[in-house]
């Protein structure tokens, strides 16, 4: 029996958990609702049953020009 992978979204600089042990559908809904507020940095333990998505609320340099127009 295959277990559905779960994800937690964690804010990098404060380690605040924004979403915990969520299925992919909730992750997608989170991004749809917050795609201008948070920016994905990396996924840790992506091949385990529980992956952590590390995000930031600071605009990355490569995206800064998009927001400064």
N, C-alpha and C positions, 0 to 999 in steps of 0.2 A: 504494500500500500504506500503510495507516494504522498508525502506531506507537502502542503502548499507552503512555499517560501514566504516568510514574513519579513517586514521591513520596519525599521525605526528611522525617523528623520531627526537628526541632531544638529543644533546650531553650534557651529564650531567654536566661537570665542567664549561662549558661556556654558557650553555642554547642556543647554536646555533641550529637553526632549519635546519636539513639536508634534510628533505622531509616533505612537508606540505599538509594536507588534501588529502592524497593519498588513492586509493582503494588498496585492498590486492594484486592485481597483481603488482602494482608498488612497494609495500613493498617487495615482493618476488624478484623482479628484483634488487632492491637496495641491498638486502642481497647477491644475486648471484654475484653482482659486487664488493661488499665491505666486504665479510665475513672474510677477514684476517685483515682488517683495523679497524672495529668496533666490539664491543662485546655487546650483549644485556644484560641489567641489570634487567629491570622490565617493566611491562605494567601498566599504570595508567588509570583508568576509562575504563577498558576493556569491560564493558557491556553497555557503552553509545554509542551514534551515532558517537562520535569522541574520539578515544583512543590515548593516547600518549605512544610511545615506547621510553624509556630512555636508551641510549647507552653510552658507553665509548670508548675512543681510547687507553686506557691503558689496557694491558693484565692482566686479573684477575689471582690471584695467582694459582688457580686450573688449569689454562691453561698454566701457565708460563713454566712448564716442557716440554710441547709439542713444544714450540718455542725455547727452549734452547738446543734441541738435535742436 
